[in-house]
Amino acid sequence: MEIRATVCQVCQSGTGRFHLVREMVLGTRDRFCYLECSDCGCLSLAEVPPDLEKYYPQDHSSFLIRPSCLLRRLRNALYLSRFSFLVNWRQRDDLDVIRRVKLKKNMRFLEVGGGPGSLLNDLRDLGYDARGVNSFVQAEIVDQYGVRVERKTLAEVKGNFDVILFRHSLEHMPIDVLRMAREHIKSDGYCVVCIPVLAWTWENYSTDWAEIDAPRHLFVHTAKSFSLLAEKSDFRIDQVLFDTSESQIWASEFYQRGIPLTKVPPPTRAQRNRMREFAESLNLSGNGDTAQFYLRPA
C-alpha cells in the first residue's frame, strides 16, 4: 500500500511502502520495519531500536583481525607498488581502494567504522598515516604505533584528511554523517563510500536480501538516492564501481528458506563459480548489489 506516514530523510518525500525485515545474521529473527521511498527508492529503518548495540556483539566477524607477519607485509607492499601484478592473483578489495585513490605515505587517511581496523593495521605496518574511529568498539584499539582506532563518532573528530573511507559502515550511521565527512576532507581529497545498493537482488529476494542486514543497516540506498545524498553533502561522484560477490546471493538464497547466516553451509566449488560468474554479470551491467562510490568535494 502507498502510505503517507514517514518522510524520507534523503529526498523528503512523504510517500512510500513499509516492509518487515527479519534479523538473520545472528539468527534472532526479530522483525524491523523499513520504509521504501516511492521517489528516490531509499530503504530506511523506520524506528531505530533503543538496544541497537546488542546486535553488534564483540565476537561478530567484523571485529576479528588477522595478526601481522612478515609475509603479509611483503605481499601488501607489493600489492600497493608498481609490481602489483605479482600478487594480483589474490584480490584485496580494500587495498584496491587504496590503489585507486593513490594514497601516499605522507597523506592523512581516516577509516570510519572499520571494525578493529584490519586495513589500518596493514597500512600502518607499511608506514602510512592511517587511523580510524568506531563508536561500537568497547575501548580504544592500540598497536605498536599508538592508537589505531578511537572509540568515537565522526562528529568528535578534529582535523582534515586526504582520504576518508566508509567501507560498509555508512549504512550503519545517521543520514548526516556524509555531510560531516565533507567538513573533514581536503579540497583535493577523496571520500570513498562502499555500500549495498538496491538493484537486482532486492527485486529478486525482497526482504530476504542479505544486504538489508536489519536492524544494523539504517539506510540502504539506490544509486539515485545516494547521488542525491552526495549532492546535498556537497560532493560530486567521480567514479562508481559495482562489486557484488557470490556471498550475498548465496546467503539470500538461504534467508528465503528461513535459514540464518550462522547455519548457512558453504557452497561447493561449482556453485561458487556459477554464482561468481552471475555476480560479475550484474556488476558489468550496473545491477550489482554493492558499489564503491568515489566522491570529490563539489
C-alpha positions as CSV (number, residue, x, y, z in Angstrom):
1,M,0.0,0.0,0.0
2,E,1.1,3.6,-0.7
3,I,1.1,5.4,2.6
4,R,1.8,8.9,3.9
5,A,3.3,8.4,7.4
6,T,7.0,8.8,7.3
7,V,9.2,11.3,5.4
8,C,12.2,10.0,3.5
9,Q,15.3,11.6,5.1
10,V,17.1,11.7,1.7
11,C,14.5,13.4,-0.5
12,Q,11.8,14.4,2.0
13,S,9.1,12.5,0.1
14,G,6.2,11.6,2.2
15,T,5.1,8.6,0.1
16,G,6.5,5.1,0.5
17,R,5.9,1.5,1.3
18,F,6.6,-0.4,4.6
19,H,8.4,-3.7,4.7
20,L,9.0,-6.1,7.6
21,V,12.6,-7.5,7.6
22,R,13.9,-10.2,9.9
23,E,17.3,-10.1,11.6
24,M,19.1,-13.1,10.1
25,V,22.9,-12.6,10.8
26,L,22.7,-13.6,14.4
27,G,19.5,-15.6,13.8
28,T,17.3,-13.8,16.3
29,R,14.6,-13.3,13.6
30,D,13.4,-10.1,15.3
31,R,11.4,-8.1,12.8
32,F,12.0,-4.5,11.9
33,C,10.1,-2.0,9.8
34,Y,11.7,-0.4,6.8
35,L,10.3,2.4,4.6
36,E,10.9,2.2,0.9
37,C,10.7,5.7,-0.5
38,S,8.5,5.9,-3.7
39,D,10.6,8.8,-5.0
40,C,14.3,8.1,-4.6
41,G,13.9,4.4,-3.6
42,C,16.0,4.6,-0.4
43,L,15.1,1.9,2.1
44,S,15.4,3.3,5.7
45,L,14.8,1.8,9.1
46,A,11.5,3.3,10.3
47,E,12.4,3.2,14.0
48,V,15.9,2.6,15.5
49,P,15.7,0.2,18.4
50,P,17.0,1.6,21.7
51,D,19.0,-1.5,22.3
52,L,20.7,-1.5,18.9
53,E,24.2,-2.1,20.4
54,K,23.2,-5.7,21.3
55,Y,23.1,-6.5,17.6
56,Y,26.8,-5.7,17.5
57,P,28.4,-8.4,19.7
58,Q,32.2,-8.1,20.1
59,D,32.7,-11.6,18.7
60,H,30.9,-10.6,15.5
61,S,33.1,-11.4,12.4
62,S,33.6,-7.7,11.7
63,F,35.6,-7.4,14.9
64,L,38.1,-10.1,14.0
65,I,41.6,-9.1,12.8
66,R,44.4,-11.2,11.3
67,P,47.8,-10.9,13.0
68,S,50.7,-9.2,11.2
69,C,53.5,-11.2,9.8
70,L,56.5,-10.5,7.5
71,L,55.0,-12.4,4.6
72,R,51.7,-10.4,4.8
73,R,53.6,-7.1,5.0
74,L,55.7,-8.1,1.9
75,R,52.6,-9.1,-0.1
76,N,50.7,-5.9,0.9
77,A,53.8,-3.8,-0.1
78,L,53.9,-5.4,-3.5
79,Y,50.1,-5.1,-3.9
80,L,50.4,-1.3,-3.5
81,S,53.5,-0.9,-5.7
82,R,54.1,-0.9,-9.4
83,F,54.9,-4.6,-9.1
84,S,51.3,-5.4,-8.0
85,F,50.9,-7.8,-11.0
86,L,53.0,-10.3,-9.0
87,V,50.3,-10.7,-6.3
88,N,47.1,-9.7,-8.2
89,W,46.0,-13.3,-8.3
90,R,44.7,-12.9,-4.8
91,Q,42.4,-9.8,-4.9
92,R,42.1,-7.5,-1.9
93,D,39.1,-5.2,-2.3
94,D,40.2,-2.9,0.5
95,L,43.7,-2.4,-0.9
96,D,42.2,-1.9,-4.4
97,V,40.5,1.2,-2.9
98,I,43.9,2.4,-1.6
99,R,45.4,2.0,-5.1
100,R,42.6,3.8,-6.9
101,V,42.9,6.9,-4.6
102,K,46.7,6.8,-5.0
103,L,47.2,7.1,-1.3
104,K,50.8,8.2,-0.4
105,K,52.6,7.7,3.0
106,N,52.6,11.5,3.6
107,M,48.8,11.7,3.2
108,R,46.3,11.5,6.1
109,F,43.9,8.6,5.9
110,L,40.8,8.1,8.1
111,E,38.6,5.0,8.1
112,V,35.2,5.5,9.7
113,G,33.5,2.4,11.3
114,G,36.0,-0.2,10.1
115,G,35.7,-2.6,13.0
116,P,39.0,-3.1,14.8
117,G,41.0,-1.7,11.9
118,S,42.3,-4.6,9.8
119,L,43.0,-2.4,6.8
120,L,44.5,0.2,9.1
121,N,46.8,-2.4,10.7
122,D,48.1,-3.3,7.2
123,L,48.6,0.3,6.2
124,R,50.3,1.3,9.5
125,D,52.7,-1.6,9.2
126,L,53.8,-0.2,5.8
127,G,54.3,3.3,7.2
128,Y,51.1,5.1,6.2
129,D,49.5,7.8,8.3
130,A,46.3,5.9,8.9
131,R,43.8,5.9,11.8
132,G,40.2,5.1,12.4
133,V,37.1,5.9,14.5
134,N,34.4,3.4,15.6
135,S,31.7,4.1,18.1
136,F,30.9,0.3,18.5
137,V,34.3,-0.9,19.8
138,Q,34.4,-1.4,23.6
139,A,37.6,0.7,24.0
140,E,40.4,2.3,22.1
141,I,42.4,-0.2,20.0
142,V,46.1,0.4,20.4
143,D,49.0,-1.1,18.4
144,Q,52.8,-0.6,18.4
145,Y,52.3,2.7,16.6
146,G,49.8,4.2,19.1
147,V,46.0,4.4,19.0
148,R,44.8,2.8,15.8
149,V,41.0,3.0,16.4
150,E,39.4,5.6,18.7
151,R,36.0,4.9,20.3
152,K,34.2,8.0,19.0
153,T,32.0,9.2,16.2
154,L,33.0,11.3,13.2
155,A,31.3,14.3,14.9
156,E,34.1,14.1,17.5
157,V,37.0,14.0,15.0
158,K,39.1,17.1,14.5
159,G,41.3,18.0,11.5
160,N,41.2,17.4,7.8
161,F,42.2,14.3,5.8
162,D,43.3,13.5,2.3
163,V,41.1,10.3,2.2
164,I,38.1,9.3,4.3
165,L,36.8,5.7,3.8
166,F,33.5,4.3,4.7
167,R,33.9,0.6,3.9
168,H,30.4,-0.9,4.5
169,S,29.9,1.4,7.5
170,L,28.0,4.4,6.3
171,E,24.7,2.4,6.1
172,H,25.1,1.9,9.9
173,M,25.1,5.7,10.6
174,P,22.7,8.6,10.7
175,I,22.0,10.4,7.4
176,D,24.0,13.5,8.2
177,V,27.3,11.7,8.6
178,L,28.3,12.1,4.9
179,R,27.9,15.9,5.3
180,M,30.2,15.7,8.4
181,A,32.8,13.8,6.3
182,R,32.7,16.7,3.7
183,E,33.8,19.1,6.5
184,H,36.9,16.9,7.2
185,I,38.0,16.4,3.5
186,K,40.8,18.5,2.0
187,S,39.8,20.4,-1.2
188,D,41.7,17.8,-3.4
189,G,40.8,14.8,-1.3
190,Y,38.6,11.7,-1.7
191,C,35.7,10.3,0.2
192,V,35.2,6.6,-0.7
193,V,31.9,5.0,0.3
194,C,31.4,1.3,-0.1
195,I,27.7,0.4,0.5
196,P,24.9,-2.0,-0.6
197,V,22.6,-0.7,-3.2
198,L,19.1,-1.7,-4.2
199,A,19.2,-3.4,-7.5
200,W,18.5,-6.9,-9.0
201,T,19.0,-8.8,-5.7
202,W,16.4,-6.6,-4.0
203,E,14.0,-7.1,-6.8
204,N,14.6,-10.9,-6.7
205,Y,14.8,-11.6,-3.0
206,S,12.9,-8.7,-1.5
207,T,13.1,-8.6,2.3
208,D,15.2,-11.8,2.3
209,W,18.0,-10.0,0.6
210,A,21.0,-10.4,2.8
211,E,22.4,-6.9,2.4
212,I,19.5,-5.3,4.2
213,D,21.1,-6.6,7.4
214,A,18.3,-5.5,9.7
215,P,18.5,-3.6,12.1
216,R,22.2,-2.7,11.7
217,H,21.7,-1.0,8.3
218,L,19.8,2.2,9.0
219,F,19.8,3.1,5.3
220,V,20.1,1.1,2.1
221,H,20.4,3.3,-0.9
222,T,19.5,3.1,-4.6
223,A,22.0,4.7,-7.0
224,K,19.5,7.6,-7.3
225,S,19.1,8.2,-3.5
226,F,22.9,8.1,-2.9
227,S,23.5,10.5,-5.7
228,L,21.0,12.9,-4.1
229,L,22.7,12.4,-0.7
230,A,26.1,13.1,-2.1
231,E,25.0,16.2,-3.8
232,K,23.3,17.5,-0.7
233,S,26.5,16.8,1.2
234,D,28.5,19.0,-1.2
235,F,30.2,16.1,-3.0
236,R,30.3,15.1,-6.7
237,I,30.6,11.5,-7.7
238,D,33.9,10.9,-9.6
239,Q,33.5,7.1,-10.2
240,V,31.2,4.2,-9.3
241,L,32.3,0.6,-9.3
242,F,29.9,-2.3,-8.6
243,D,31.4,-5.2,-6.7
244,T,28.7,-7.7,-5.9
245,S,30.2,-11.1,-4.8
246,E,28.7,-14.6,-4.7
247,S,28.3,-14.5,-0.9
248,Q,25.4,-12.0,-0.9
249,I,23.5,-14.2,-3.4
250,W,24.3,-17.4,-1.5
251,A,23.1,-16.0,1.8
252,S,19.9,-14.6,0.3
253,E,19.0,-18.0,-1.1
254,F,19.1,-19.4,2.4
255,Y,17.3,-16.5,4.0
256,Q,14.4,-17.2,1.7
257,R,14.2,-20.7,3.3
258,G,14.3,-19.2,6.8
259,I,17.9,-20.3,7.5
260,P,20.1,-17.6,9.3
261,L,23.7,-16.8,8.4
262,T,25.1,-18.8,11.3
263,K,23.7,-22.0,9.7
264,V,24.3,-21.3,6.0
265,P,26.6,-24.1,4.6
266,P,29.5,-23.2,2.3
267,P,28.8,-23.6,-1.4
268,T,30.5,-26.2,-3.5
269,R,33.2,-25.1,-5.9
270,A,30.8,-25.5,-8.8
271,Q,28.1,-23.5,-7.0
272,R,30.6,-20.7,-6.1
273,N,31.9,-20.4,-9.6
274,R,28.4,-20.3,-11.1
275,M,27.3,-17.5,-8.6
276,R,30.6,-15.7,-9.1
277,E,30.0,-15.5,-12.9
278,F,26.5,-14.3,-12.3
279,A,27.6,-11.7,-9.8
280,E,30.2,-10.4,-12.3
281,S,27.5,-10.1,-15.0
282,L,25.4,-8.0,-12.5
283,N,28.4,-5.8,-11.9
284,L,29.1,-5.3,-15.6
285,S,25.5,-4.3,-16.3
286,G,25.3,-1.8,-13.4
287,N,22.9,-4.1,-11.4
288,G,25.3,-5.1,-8.6
289,D,24.0,-5.0,-5.1
290,T,27.1,-3.4,-3.6
291,A,29.1,-0.5,-5.0
292,Q,32.1,1.8,-4.4
293,F,31.4,5.5,-4.8
294,Y,34.4,7.7,-5.2
295,L,33.5,11.2,-4.1
296,R,35.3,14.6,-4.6
297,P,34.4,17.9,-2.9
298,A,32.0,19.7,-5.2
